């Protein structure tokens, strides 16, 4: 059975249980998604299902994307994502909703982290910085030496330096499903989810129990 959905992050709130304990949760508008393609081992060499999410005007899609969807009589979808499964039990055009997940299950959420722009080494890599006294005037948040002179006489590739922070693919693992609202296509997960409000996220069955 397919345990995966494409959704949009709504934001964070809190939910109280029967004992009055507050749980910080992230609300995600997940689905409805449509099966746009089914990959089988006989043809593609592996089993997977491609889902589409977010109906848009046809002008916002390329001719190749429109042809791929129109061939199967599926409305224009802005986002397409593929989910690996062992045995495809769905057909092209089937509708997948939040009801594939139940309260208490664990999921992994894949998203793109918030962009922070250009950041120094202290904010980006948690460097300590240098002394605040004893002759240190303008080196408090500087990275310091990054290599040596004669040997190797250069800076190693991949060294941690200042640069663009954020906008990376991040996976939050093993989040608990707290609420499933099929009428409003909402699912609440206990904890934080990467990305800002309105960003695209992918929900999958957790790999680590």
Helices and strands as residue ranges (DSSP letters): E 4-16, E 22-30, E 33-39, E 48-55, G 58-60, H 63-70, E 77-84, E 95-96, G 98-100, E 106-112, E 117-119, H 121-125, E 163-165, E 169-181, E 186-190, E 200-205
